[in-house]
Amino acid sequence: MNACVTCGRAGRLGICAPCAERAESMLHAPIPWTPFVKADVEHDDLRAEGFQTCFKNSRYTVWVRRPRHEDGELVHLSVKRNDRNPLHDWRDLQRIKNEILGPEEEAVEMYPAESRLVDGANQYHLWSMVGKRVPFGYQTRCVMLEATDGAKQRPYENPPPDALTEEQFQQKALEYRVNMAKKSACMKAIHAILDDASAIACQRRTRDDKTCADVPDSLIANHCGPCIARALSALDKEGAGIL
């Protein structure tokens, strides 16, 4: 183990891990981001594929095409770094999507079946059905100023106004766990009451013209009025306020 040439601490190959990480971050410091501007689609093969629009900035070139699709308007973004090196900076891809398609549009990156794999360059593809949300993904927003629990993430170049500190994130996580515990307790109370309704074979008619006893417990709103009222009363006593 040799002494680090930078700070004097012990390190492999003459440099310690913290100094090696700092040197790597300096070598890979991002080029300052500039706004996208329209450019010509220069290659005949790209125009033949249907790419009619091109955007360029200091880091990336993005070709855009809108192939026909029976389910709506489909947009294909084909992205490359201007230096042609590999790319997988998620924040940059998100920013490209925001600036070209819009912040509330959604896009996906696909990893295809091997039978239709195309792999000839460091080119990356985003696909968007305009105006539609994909049926998967997180349902709430959470943006961190810094990584947590030992994870790594580069600093934001322009932090969003709602980005959370570690302390703020932990507070929200605690509030979420407390609310989920309350919700779980309330749902148990509600289902216990609806189980009672089934046990006593409540024969009141529901809005679907069934007897209350025939409605599955999971369909709370489909039970008869008196049984729902009892469930809401139990919920009020629990005090979670989720309905």
C-alpha atoms as an extended CHARMM CRD file, in Angstrom:
* protein
*
       243  EXT
         1         1  MET       CA              0.0000000000        0.0000000000        0.0000000000  PROA      1               0.0000000000
         2         2  ASN       CA              1.5900000000        3.2520000000       -1.1480000000  PROA      2               0.0000000000
         3         3  ALA       CA              0.9860000000        6.7930000000        0.0720000000  PROA      3               0.0000000000
         4         4  CYS       CA             -1.4960000000        8.8320000000       -1.9720000000  PROA      4               0.0000000000
         5         5  VAL       CA              0.3530000000       11.2820000000       -4.2080000000  PROA      5               0.0000000000
         6         6  THR       CA             -2.3450000000       13.8870000000       -3.4990000000  PROA      6               0.0000000000
         7         7  CYS       CA             -3.0720000000       13.7780000000        0.2200000000  PROA      7               0.0000000000
         8         8  GLY       CA             -0.5230000000       11.3530000000        1.6460000000  PROA      8               0.0000000000
         9         9  ARG       CA             -3.0610000000        8.8080000000        2.9210000000  PROA      9               0.0000000000
        10        10  ALA       CA             -2.5620000000        5.1300000000        2.1640000000  PROA      10              0.0000000000
        11        11  GLY       CA             -3.9640000000        4.0780000000       -1.1970000000  PROA      11              0.0000000000
        12        12  ARG       CA             -3.6400000000        1.5040000000       -3.9310000000  PROA      12              0.0000000000
        13        13  LEU       CA             -1.5040000000        2.4530000000       -6.9340000000  PROA      13              0.0000000000
        14        14  GLY       CA             -0.4160000000        5.6110000000       -5.1790000000  PROA      14              0.0000000000
        15        15  ILE       CA             -3.8500000000        7.2520000000       -4.7960000000  PROA      15              0.0000000000
        16        16  CYS       CA             -6.5390000000        6.8470000000       -2.1150000000  PROA      16              0.0000000000
        17        17  ALA       CA            -10.2070000000        6.1620000000       -2.9010000000  PROA      17              0.0000000000
        18        18  PRO       CA            -11.5360000000        9.6830000000       -2.0420000000  PROA      18              0.0000000000
        19        19  CYS       CA             -8.9220000000       11.3600000000       -4.2240000000  PROA      19              0.0000000000
        20        20  ALA       CA             -9.5810000000        8.8790000000       -7.0450000000  PROA      20              0.0000000000
        21        21  GLU       CA            -13.3200000000        9.6540000000       -6.9030000000  PROA      21              0.0000000000
        22        22  ARG       CA            -12.6510000000       13.3820000000       -6.8760000000  PROA      22              0.0000000000
        23        23  ALA       CA            -10.3320000000       13.0650000000       -9.8850000000  PROA      23              0.0000000000
        24        24  GLU       CA            -12.9060000000       10.9740000000      -11.7590000000  PROA      24              0.0000000000
        25        25  SER       CA            -15.6420000000       13.5550000000      -11.1160000000  PROA      25              0.0000000000
        26        26  MET       CA            -13.3630000000       16.2990000000      -12.4510000000  PROA      26              0.0000000000
        27        27  LEU       CA            -12.5940000000       14.2740000000      -15.5900000000  PROA      27              0.0000000000
        28        28  HSD       CA            -16.2890000000       13.6230000000      -16.2310000000  PROA      28              0.0000000000
        29        29  ALA       CA            -17.6100000000       17.0610000000      -15.2820000000  PROA      29              0.0000000000
        30        30  PRO       CA            -20.5740000000       17.7950000000      -17.5760000000  PROA      30              0.0000000000
        31        31  ILE       CA            -20.3880000000       20.3820000000      -20.3180000000  PROA      31              0.0000000000
        32        32  PRO       CA            -22.6580000000       23.3340000000      -19.3890000000  PROA      32              0.0000000000
        33        33  TRP       CA            -26.1600000000       22.7310000000      -20.7610000000  PROA      33              0.0000000000
        34        34  THR       CA            -27.4070000000       25.0320000000      -23.5080000000  PROA      34              0.0000000000
        35        35  PRO       CA            -30.9510000000       25.3210000000      -24.9380000000  PROA      35              0.0000000000
        36        36  PHE       CA            -31.8820000000       23.0040000000      -27.8040000000  PROA      36              0.0000000000
        37        37  VAL       CA            -32.0090000000       24.5820000000      -31.2330000000  PROA      37              0.0000000000
        38        38  LYS       CA            -33.4360000000       23.1270000000      -34.4370000000  PROA      38              0.0000000000
        39        39  ALA       CA            -31.0200000000       21.7230000000      -36.9810000000  PROA      39              0.0000000000
        40        40  ASP       CA            -31.1880000000       19.8850000000      -40.3000000000  PROA      40              0.0000000000
        41        41  VAL       CA            -31.5470000000       16.1100000000      -40.4910000000  PROA      41              0.0000000000
        42        42  GLU       CA            -28.3600000000       15.6100000000      -42.4580000000  PROA      42              0.0000000000
        43        43  HSD       CA            -28.4110000000       11.8980000000      -43.2960000000  PROA      43              0.0000000000
        44        44  ASP       CA            -30.5410000000       10.3860000000      -46.0690000000  PROA      44              0.0000000000
        45        45  ASP       CA            -31.0110000000        7.1370000000      -44.1210000000  PROA      45              0.0000000000
        46        46  LEU       CA            -32.4950000000        9.0760000000      -41.1770000000  PROA      46              0.0000000000
        47        47  ARG       CA            -34.9280000000       10.9140000000      -43.4370000000  PROA      47              0.0000000000
        48        48  ALA       CA            -35.8610000000        7.5610000000      -44.9850000000  PROA      48              0.0000000000
        49        49  GLU       CA            -36.7590000000        6.2890000000      -41.4960000000  PROA      49              0.0000000000
        50        50  GLY       CA            -39.0990000000        9.2530000000      -41.0550000000  PROA      50              0.0000000000
        51        51  PHE       CA            -36.9380000000       11.5680000000      -38.9320000000  PROA      51              0.0000000000
        52        52  GLN       CA            -37.8980000000       15.0690000000      -40.0620000000  PROA      52              0.0000000000
        53        53  THR       CA            -36.7790000000       17.1690000000      -37.0910000000  PROA      53              0.0000000000
        54        54  CYS       CA            -33.4580000000       17.4830000000      -35.2860000000  PROA      54              0.0000000000
        55        55  PHE       CA            -32.5230000000       19.3360000000      -32.0860000000  PROA      55              0.0000000000
        56        56  LYS       CA            -29.0010000000       20.0380000000      -30.8640000000  PROA      56              0.0000000000
        57        57  ASN       CA            -27.4600000000       21.5370000000      -27.7600000000  PROA      57              0.0000000000
        58        58  SER       CA            -24.0220000000       21.5400000000      -26.1630000000  PROA      58              0.0000000000
        59        59  ARG       CA            -24.2510000000       17.8800000000      -25.1370000000  PROA      59              0.0000000000
        60        60  TYR       CA            -26.7590000000       16.0420000000      -27.2960000000  PROA      60              0.0000000000
        61        61  THR       CA            -28.2860000000       15.5980000000      -30.7220000000  PROA      61              0.0000000000
        62        62  VAL       CA            -31.9030000000       14.4040000000      -30.7730000000  PROA      62              0.0000000000
        63        63  TRP       CA            -33.7150000000       13.2500000000      -33.9040000000  PROA      63              0.0000000000
        64        64  VAL       CA            -37.5110000000       13.2290000000      -33.7890000000  PROA      64              0.0000000000
        65        65  ARG       CA            -40.0380000000       11.2770000000      -35.8110000000  PROA      65              0.0000000000
        66        66  ARG       CA            -43.7660000000       10.6600000000      -35.4220000000  PROA      66              0.0000000000
        67        67  PRO       CA            -44.5970000000        7.2040000000      -36.7790000000  PROA      67              0.0000000000
        68        68  ARG       CA            -48.2360000000        6.3020000000      -37.2820000000  PROA      68              0.0000000000
        69        69  HSD       CA            -49.8200000000        4.2970000000      -34.4950000000  PROA      69              0.0000000000
        70        70  GLU       CA            -53.3670000000        3.0050000000      -34.1540000000  PROA      70              0.0000000000
        71        71  ASP       CA            -53.6100000000        4.0180000000      -30.4750000000  PROA      71              0.0000000000
        72        72  GLY       CA            -52.7200000000        7.7030000000      -30.8860000000  PROA      72              0.0000000000
        73        73  GLU       CA            -49.8320000000       10.0500000000      -31.5810000000  PROA      73              0.0000000000
        74        74  LEU       CA            -46.4890000000        8.2960000000      -31.1020000000  PROA      74              0.0000000000
        75        75  VAL       CA            -43.2140000000       10.2430000000      -30.8640000000  PROA      75              0.0000000000
        76        76  HSD       CA            -39.7810000000        8.6300000000      -31.1410000000  PROA      76              0.0000000000
        77        77  LEU       CA            -36.7390000000       10.5120000000      -29.8180000000  PROA      77              0.0000000000
        78        78  SER       CA            -33.3790000000        9.1280000000      -30.9670000000  PROA      78              0.0000000000
        79        79  VAL       CA            -30.6370000000       10.5430000000      -28.7220000000  PROA      79              0.0000000000
        80        80  LYS       CA            -26.8530000000       10.5780000000      -28.9310000000  PROA      80              0.0000000000
        81        81  ARG       CA            -24.0790000000       12.4060000000      -27.1390000000  PROA      81              0.0000000000
        82        82  ASN       CA            -22.2570000000       14.8280000000      -29.4000000000  PROA      82              0.0000000000
        83        83  ASP       CA            -18.9390000000       13.1690000000      -28.5160000000  PROA      83              0.0000000000
        84        84  ARG       CA            -20.5360000000        9.7710000000      -29.3960000000  PROA      84              0.0000000000
        85        85  ASN       CA            -19.5650000000        8.2660000000      -26.0370000000  PROA      85              0.0000000000
        86        86  PRO       CA            -21.9220000000        5.9470000000      -24.1250000000  PROA      86              0.0000000000
        87        87  LEU       CA            -24.7830000000        7.6610000000      -22.3380000000  PROA      87              0.0000000000
        88        88  HSD       CA            -26.9170000000        6.7010000000      -19.4620000000  PROA      88              0.0000000000
        89        89  ASP       CA            -27.3790000000        9.8000000000      -17.4360000000  PROA      89              0.0000000000
        90        90  TRP       CA            -31.0190000000        9.4850000000      -16.3590000000  PROA      90              0.0000000000
        91        91  ARG       CA            -31.3350000000       13.1520000000      -15.3900000000  PROA      91              0.0000000000
        92        92  ASP       CA            -30.1590000000       14.2370000000      -18.8170000000  PROA      92              0.0000000000
        93        93  LEU       CA            -32.6410000000       11.9260000000      -20.5560000000  PROA      93              0.0000000000
        94        94  GLN       CA            -35.4250000000       13.2730000000      -18.3390000000  PROA      94              0.0000000000
        95        95  ARG       CA            -34.3850000000       16.8310000000      -19.1940000000  PROA      95              0.0000000000
        96        96  ILE       CA            -34.3290000000       16.0100000000      -22.9190000000  PROA      96              0.0000000000
        97        97  LYS       CA            -37.8530000000       14.6010000000      -22.6490000000  PROA      97              0.0000000000
        98        98  ASN       CA            -39.0300000000       17.6870000000      -20.7350000000  PROA      98              0.0000000000
        99        99  GLU       CA            -37.5380000000       20.2210000000      -23.1370000000  PROA      99              0.0000000000
       100       100  ILE       CA            -38.5930000000       18.5390000000      -26.3860000000  PROA      100             0.0000000000
       101       101  LEU       CA            -41.9120000000       16.8920000000      -25.4780000000  PROA      101             0.0000000000
       102       102  GLY       CA            -42.9670000000       18.7990000000      -22.3440000000  PROA      102             0.0000000000
       103       103  PRO       CA            -42.6400000000       18.2520000000      -18.5800000000  PROA      103             0.0000000000
       104       104  GLU       CA            -45.9910000000       16.4510000000      -18.2000000000  PROA      104             0.0000000000
       105       105  GLU       CA            -45.5190000000       14.0960000000      -21.1390000000  PROA      105             0.0000000000
       106       106  GLU       CA            -44.2340000000       10.6070000000      -20.3590000000  PROA      106             0.0000000000
       107       107  ALA       CA            -41.7330000000        8.5380000000      -22.3420000000  PROA      107             0.0000000000
       108       108  VAL       CA            -40.2000000000        5.0950000000      -21.9350000000  PROA      108             0.0000000000
       109       109  GLU       CA            -36.8810000000        3.5310000000      -22.8960000000  PROA      109             0.0000000000
       110       110  MET       CA            -37.3790000000       -0.0090000000      -24.1720000000  PROA      110             0.0000000000
       111       111  TYR       CA            -35.1450000000       -3.0570000000      -23.8850000000  PROA      111             0.0000000000
       112       112  PRO       CA            -36.4140000000       -5.2140000000      -26.7730000000  PROA      112             0.0000000000
       113       113  ALA       CA            -36.6320000000       -8.9220000000      -27.4150000000  PROA      113             0.0000000000
       114       114  GLU       CA            -33.3740000000      -10.2040000000      -28.8980000000  PROA      114             0.0000000000
       115       115  SER       CA            -35.2570000000      -11.0700000000      -32.0820000000  PROA      115             0.0000000000
       116       116  ARG       CA            -35.6900000000       -7.3510000000      -32.8670000000  PROA      116             0.0000000000
       117       117  LEU       CA            -32.5750000000       -5.9280000000      -31.2540000000  PROA      117             0.0000000000
       118       118  VAL       CA            -30.8560000000       -3.0370000000      -33.0540000000  PROA      118             0.0000000000
       119       119  ASP       CA            -27.4020000000       -2.3040000000      -31.6110000000  PROA      119             0.0000000000
       120       120  GLY       CA            -25.0040000000       -0.4860000000      -33.8840000000  PROA      120             0.0000000000
       121       121  ALA       CA            -24.0440000000        2.7100000000      -32.0550000000  PROA      121             0.0000000000
       122       122  ASN       CA            -24.2280000000        4.5800000000      -28.7460000000  PROA      122             0.0000000000
       123       123  GLN       CA            -27.7510000000        5.7300000000      -29.6300000000  PROA      123             0.0000000000
       124       124  TYR       CA            -30.6250000000        5.8360000000      -27.1230000000  PROA      124             0.0000000000
       125       125  HSD       CA            -34.3430000000        5.8740000000      -27.8040000000  PROA      125             0.0000000000
       126       126  LEU       CA            -37.3380000000        7.3110000000      -25.9630000000  PROA      126             0.0000000000
       127       127  TRP       CA            -40.9090000000        6.5080000000      -27.0150000000  PROA      127             0.0000000000
       128       128  SER       CA            -43.9250000000        8.6040000000      -26.0430000000  PROA      128             0.0000000000
       129       129  MET       CA            -47.6660000000        8.2840000000      -26.6270000000  PROA      129             0.0000000000
       130       130  VAL       CA            -48.5520000000       11.9780000000      -26.5680000000  PROA      130             0.0000000000
       131       131  GLY       CA            -50.9990000000       12.9400000000      -23.8480000000  PROA      131             0.0000000000
       132       132  LYS       CA            -51.1100000000        9.4650000000      -22.2770000000  PROA      132             0.0000000000
       133       133  ARG       CA            -49.6600000000        8.1490000000      -19.0150000000  PROA      133             0.0000000000
       134       134  VAL       CA            -47.9380000000        4.7750000000      -18.9850000000  PROA      134             0.0000000000
       135       135  PRO       CA            -49.7030000000        2.1920000000      -16.7570000000  PROA      135             0.0000000000
       136       136  PHE       CA            -46.7050000000        1.6990000000      -14.4620000000  PROA      136             0.0000000000
       137       137  GLY       CA            -44.1860000000        3.7170000000      -12.4750000000  PROA      137             0.0000000000
       138       138  TYR       CA            -44.2920000000        5.6490000000       -9.2170000000  PROA      138             0.0000000000
       139       139  GLN       CA            -47.4660000000        7.6010000000       -8.5390000000  PROA      139             0.0000000000
       140       140  THR       CA            -46.0200000000       10.4650000000       -6.4500000000  PROA      140             0.0000000000
       141       141  ARG       CA            -43.1370000000       12.8820000000       -6.8650000000  PROA      141             0.0000000000
       142       142  CYS       CA            -40.0350000000       12.8290000000       -4.6330000000  PROA      142             0.0000000000
       143       143  VAL       CA            -36.8790000000       14.7240000000       -5.5910000000  PROA      143             0.0000000000
       144       144  MET       CA            -33.7590000000       14.7010000000       -3.4090000000  PROA      144             0.0000000000
       145       145  LEU       CA            -31.0140000000       17.3120000000       -3.2180000000  PROA      145             0.0000000000
       146       146  GLU       CA            -28.5380000000       14.5810000000       -2.3320000000  PROA      146             0.0000000000
       147       147  ALA       CA            -28.4910000000       10.7950000000       -2.3180000000  PROA      147             0.0000000000
       148       148  THR       CA            -29.4780000000        8.9650000000        0.8670000000  PROA      148             0.0000000000
       149       149  ASP       CA            -28.3730000000        5.8210000000        2.7220000000  PROA      149             0.0000000000
       150       150  GLY       CA            -24.9380000000        5.6840000000        1.1150000000  PROA      150             0.0000000000
       151       151  ALA       CA            -26.1960000000        5.8930000000       -2.4830000000  PROA      151             0.0000000000
       152       152  LYS       CA            -24.4100000000        8.0440000000       -5.0730000000  PROA      152             0.0000000000
       153       153  GLN       CA            -25.9030000000       10.7720000000       -7.2490000000  PROA      153             0.0000000000
       154       154  ARG       CA            -24.2810000000       13.7580000000       -8.8980000000  PROA      154             0.0000000000
       155       155  PRO       CA            -25.4190000000       17.1940000000       -7.6720000000  PROA      155             0.0000000000
       156       156  TYR       CA            -28.2010000000       18.9870000000       -9.5310000000  PROA      156             0.0000000000
       157       157  GLU       CA            -27.0240000000       21.6350000000      -11.9470000000  PROA      157             0.0000000000
       158       158  ASN       CA            -30.3010000000       23.5070000000      -11.3840000000  PROA      158             0.0000000000
       159       159  PRO       CA            -32.0480000000       22.0760000000       -8.2980000000  PROA      159             0.0000000000
       160       160  PRO       CA            -35.8730000000       22.0280000000       -8.5720000000  PROA      160             0.0000000000
       161       161  PRO       CA            -37.5980000000       24.2030000000       -5.9620000000  PROA      161             0.0000000000
       162       162  ASP       CA            -39.2540000000       21.2270000000       -4.2500000000  PROA      162             0.0000000000
       163       163  ALA       CA            -36.0640000000       19.1440000000       -3.8720000000  PROA      163             0.0000000000
       164       164  LEU       CA            -35.8020000000       17.7210000000       -0.3520000000  PROA      164             0.0000000000
       165       165  THR       CA            -32.8690000000       17.6830000000        2.0170000000  PROA      165             0.0000000000
       166       166  GLU       CA            -32.0440000000       14.4310000000        3.8220000000  PROA      166             0.0000000000
       167       167  GLU       CA            -33.7810000000       15.7360000000        6.9700000000  PROA      167             0.0000000000
       168       168  GLN       CA            -36.9220000000       16.7390000000        5.0520000000  PROA      168             0.0000000000
       169       169  PHE       CA            -37.0250000000       13.3650000000        3.3140000000  PROA      169             0.0000000000
       170       170  GLN       CA            -36.7650000000       11.4520000000        6.5930000000  PROA      170             0.0000000000
       171       171  GLN       CA            -39.5840000000       13.5670000000        8.0620000000  PROA      171             0.0000000000
       172       172  LYS       CA            -41.8410000000       12.8400000000        5.0830000000  PROA      172             0.0000000000
       173       173  ALA       CA            -40.9650000000        9.1420000000        5.2560000000  PROA      173             0.0000000000
       174       174  LEU       CA            -41.9590000000        9.1050000000        8.9350000000  PROA      174             0.0000000000
       175       175  GLU       CA            -45.2660000000       10.8640000000        8.1840000000  PROA      175             0.0000000000
       176       176  TYR       CA            -45.9570000000        8.3560000000        5.4110000000  PROA      176             0.0000000000
       177       177  ARG       CA            -45.3490000000        5.3770000000        7.7090000000  PROA      177             0.0000000000
       178       178  VAL       CA            -47.6130000000        6.8570000000       10.4030000000  PROA      178             0.0000000000
       179       179  ASN       CA            -50.4030000000        7.5300000000        7.8840000000  PROA      179             0.0000000000
       180       180  MET       CA            -50.1080000000        4.0340000000        6.4300000000  PROA      180             0.0000000000
       181       181  ALA       CA            -50.3550000000        2.5360000000        9.9260000000  PROA      181             0.0000000000
       182       182  LYS       CA            -53.5050000000        4.5960000000       10.5750000000  PROA      182             0.0000000000
       183       183  LYS       CA            -54.9500000000        3.6010000000        7.2280000000  PROA      183             0.0000000000
       184       184  SER       CA            -54.2760000000       -0.0710000000        7.9200000000  PROA      184             0.0000000000
       185       185  ALA       CA            -56.0110000000        0.1470000000       11.3150000000  PROA      185             0.0000000000
       186       186  CYS       CA            -59.0340000000        1.9070000000        9.8020000000  PROA      186             0.0000000000
       187       187  MET       CA            -59.3710000000       -0.5780000000        6.9760000000  PROA      187             0.0000000000
       188       188  LYS       CA            -59.2690000000       -3.4630000000        9.4590000000  PROA      188             0.0000000000
       189       189  ALA       CA            -62.0700000000       -1.8030000000       11.4390000000  PROA      189             0.0000000000
       190       190  ILE       CA            -64.1590000000       -1.2730000000        8.2940000000  PROA      190             0.0000000000
       191       191  HSD       CA            -63.7310000000       -4.8310000000        7.0820000000  PROA      191             0.0000000000
       192       192  ALA       CA            -64.5670000000       -6.1790000000       10.5430000000  PROA      192             0.0000000000
       193       193  ILE       CA            -67.9100000000       -4.3420000000       10.3530000000  PROA      193             0.0000000000
       194       194  LEU       CA            -68.5920000000       -5.5610000000        6.8390000000  PROA      194             0.0000000000
       195       195  ASP       CA            -67.6870000000       -9.0870000000        7.9310000000  PROA      195             0.0000000000
       196       196  ASP       CA            -70.3480000000       -8.6930000000       10.6260000000  PROA      196             0.0000000000
       197       197  ALA       CA            -72.8290000000       -7.6400000000        7.9520000000  PROA      197             0.0000000000
       198       198  SER       CA            -72.0610000000      -10.8290000000        6.0450000000  PROA      198             0.0000000000
       199       199  ALA       CA            -72.2160000000      -12.9310000000        9.2090000000  PROA      199             0.0000000000
       200       200  ILE       CA            -75.6930000000      -11.7050000000       10.0630000000  PROA      200             0.0000000000
       201       201  ALA       CA            -76.6650000000      -12.0740000000        6.3940000000  PROA      201             0.0000000000
       202       202  CYS       CA            -77.7330000000       -8.4330000000        5.9570000000  PROA      202             0.0000000000
       203       203  GLN       CA            -80.5450000000       -8.6060000000        3.3850000000  PROA      203             0.0000000000
       204       204  ARG       CA            -80.8670000000       -4.8880000000        2.6390000000  PROA      204             0.0000000000
       205       205  ARG       CA            -80.7870000000       -4.0900000000       -1.0660000000  PROA      205             0.0000000000
       206       206  THR       CA            -77.8170000000       -2.2440000000       -2.5390000000  PROA      206             0.0000000000
       207       207  ARG       CA            -77.7060000000        0.1570000000       -5.4490000000  PROA      207             0.0000000000
       208       208  ASP       CA            -76.7610000000       -2.8210000000       -7.6680000000  PROA      208             0.0000000000
       209       209  ASP       CA            -79.9800000000       -4.5370000000       -6.5220000000  PROA      209             0.0000000000
       210       210  LYS       CA            -78.0900000000       -7.1740000000       -4.5670000000  PROA      210             0.0000000000
       211       211  THR       CA            -78.3080000000       -8.0300000000       -0.9050000000  PROA      211             0.0000000000
       212       212  CYS       CA            -75.5880000000       -6.4480000000        1.2280000000  PROA      212             0.0000000000
       213       213  ALA       CA            -74.3970000000       -9.8990000000        2.3140000000  PROA      213             0.0000000000
       214       214  ASP       CA            -73.6200000000      -10.7960000000       -1.3250000000  PROA      214             0.0000000000
       215       215  VAL       CA            -71.2690000000       -7.8300000000       -1.9120000000  PROA      215             0.0000000000
       216       216  PRO       CA            -67.5290000000       -8.6130000000       -1.5750000000  PROA      216             0.0000000000
       217       217  ASP       CA            -65.9260000000       -6.9200000000        1.4410000000  PROA      217             0.0000000000
       218       218  SER       CA            -63.3740000000       -5.2240000000       -0.8320000000  PROA      218             0.0000000000
       219       219  LEU       CA            -66.1500000000       -3.2150000000       -2.5390000000  PROA      219             0.0000000000
       220       220  ILE       CA            -66.9090000000       -1.0250000000        0.4670000000  PROA      220             0.0000000000
       221       221  ALA       CA            -68.9420000000        1.6020000000       -1.4040000000  PROA      221             0.0000000000
       222       222  ASN       CA            -71.2740000000       -1.0490000000       -2.8580000000  PROA      222             0.0000000000
       223       223  HSD       CA            -72.7070000000       -2.1800000000        0.4900000000  PROA      223             0.0000000000
       224       224  CYS       CA            -76.0440000000       -0.9320000000        1.8170000000  PROA      224             0.0000000000
       225       225  GLY       CA            -76.3060000000        2.5060000000        3.4150000000  PROA      225             0.0000000000
       226       226  PRO       CA            -76.5840000000        1.3750000000        7.0610000000  PROA      226             0.0000000000
       227       227  CYS       CA            -73.5340000000       -0.9010000000        6.7930000000  PROA      227             0.0000000000
       228       228  ILE       CA            -71.4930000000        1.8500000000        5.1180000000  PROA      228             0.0000000000
       229       229  ALA       CA            -72.6060000000        4.2640000000        7.8660000000  PROA      229             0.0000000000
       230       230  ARG       CA            -71.3580000000        1.8410000000       10.5140000000  PROA      230             0.0000000000
       231       231  ALA       CA            -68.0440000000        1.5400000000        8.6830000000  PROA      231             0.0000000000
       232       232  LEU       CA            -67.6820000000        5.3290000000        8.4490000000  PROA      232             0.0000000000
       233       233  SER       CA            -68.4810000000        5.6340000000       12.1440000000  PROA      233             0.0000000000
       234       234  ALA       CA            -65.6630000000        3.2140000000       12.9630000000  PROA      234             0.0000000000
       235       235  LEU       CA            -63.3580000000        5.1580000000       10.6910000000  PROA      235             0.0000000000
       236       236  ASP       CA            -64.2370000000        8.4130000000       12.4610000000  PROA      236             0.0000000000
       237       237  LYS       CA            -63.3840000000        6.8340000000       15.8020000000  PROA      237             0.0000000000
       238       238  GLU       CA            -59.9730000000        5.7910000000       14.4580000000  PROA      238             0.0000000000
       239       239  GLY       CA            -59.4080000000        9.4020000000       13.3810000000  PROA      239             0.0000000000
       240       240  ALA       CA            -57.2390000000        8.7380000000       10.3210000000  PROA      240             0.0000000000
       241       241  GLY       CA            -59.4360000000       10.7280000000        7.9640000000  PROA      241             0.0000000000
       242       242  ILE       CA            -58.6620000000        8.7170000000        4.8590000000  PROA      242             0.0000000000
       243       243  LEU       CA            -62.1870000000        8.8250000000        3.4140000000  PROA      243             0.0000000000
